[in-house]
Amino acid sequence: MKLPTLPADKANHVIYGYTIGTVTLLMLNTLIFILLTYSINIFDVKTVLMLQLILPILSALIGGKLKEMLDAKANKIAISKGVRKPHSVESADIKFTSFGGAMVSLIILAMLI
């Protein structure tokens, strides 16, 4: 039985989404640590948990959408100059980037179980 494969472009988007989600999570946790260091407790535990689960996915989704918008703009400029399109623009790329961010959230969720 042959295992399914993922095209290199889609695998790159998953890696980018995972990276975006991880950096977002690190930034959030750093902010919370700084606030708690100075006894500024503006988040309760449930809010922090929800932010840790939602923000990696949301930031990867936004990153994927921005990347595809930049690719579409680059394609439009290339067409106006009469050259070949440098990028493919697919909604699947946004989904795969978001999946990378979701993997970060799933790891956080798995640590809670």
N, C-alpha and C positions, 0 to 999 in steps of 0.2 A: 504494500500500500504506500503510495507516494504522498508525502505531506504537502499541503498547499504552500505555495511560495508567494512572497510579496514583492511587487516590482520595486526596484531601487528608489524610485521617486517617492513612492508611498512610504517606504521604510524610513527615508530621510525625514519626511513630514512627521512621522511618529517620534523620531529622535528629537526633532526640533520642538515638538509639543511637550515632550517629557522634560526637556531642558528648560523651556519657558515655565512650565508648571513647578519645577524644582526651584528655580530662581525666585519665583513668586512666593512660594512657601517659605523659603529662607528669609526673604525680605519681611514677610508677615511675622514670622517668629522673632526676627531681630527687633522689629518694632514693638512687639508685645514684651520682649525681654527688657528693652530700654524703658518702656512705660512702667513695668513692674519694679525695675531698679530704683526708680524715683517715686515709688509708692503711688503711681497713678494707675488705678485699677478701673478702667472704663469698660472693660469687657468681662462678662461672666463666662464661665467655662463652656456653656452651651454655644454661646456666640462665637467663641474662639474655635471650637470644634467645627461649627458650620462654615466659618470662614476658611478653615484649613481644608475642608472638603470641596467647597465651591470655587474658591479663587484659582486654584491650579487649572481647573477645566475652563473657567471663564477667560482667564488670561491666554490660554492656548487657543481658544476659539477666536478671540480678538486678534491674536498674532497671526493665525492662519488666514483670517479674513483680510487683514492688512496686507499680507504677503501676496495674496491672490489679486487684490486691488492694484498693488504695485506692478505685478506681472501684466495685468490687463492694460495698464497705462503704458508700460514699456512696449507691449505689442502694438498699441495704437500709434505710438511714435514711430515704431519701425515700419508699420504699414504706410504711414504718411511719407516716409523717406523712401519707400519703394524697396525695402529689404524684407527678408524673411522674418517671421515672428520668432523672437528669442525664447519665449516661454509658452508652456501650455497652461491654460486657465481652466481648472476643473473644480467643481464643488466637492468632489471626493477628497481633494487635497486638504480642504478645511476640516472635513470629518476626520481624516487621519491625524491631523495636527491636534485636534481636540481629543482624540483617543489617547495621544501621548500624555496630555494633561490629566486625563481621567486615570491613567495608570498611576500617577503620583497620588491622586485621591484614594485609589483602591489600596495602595500601600499603607496610607494613613489609617484607612478603615480596617485593614487587616491587623494592624498593630493594636487596635482597640478590642479586638475579639479575644 
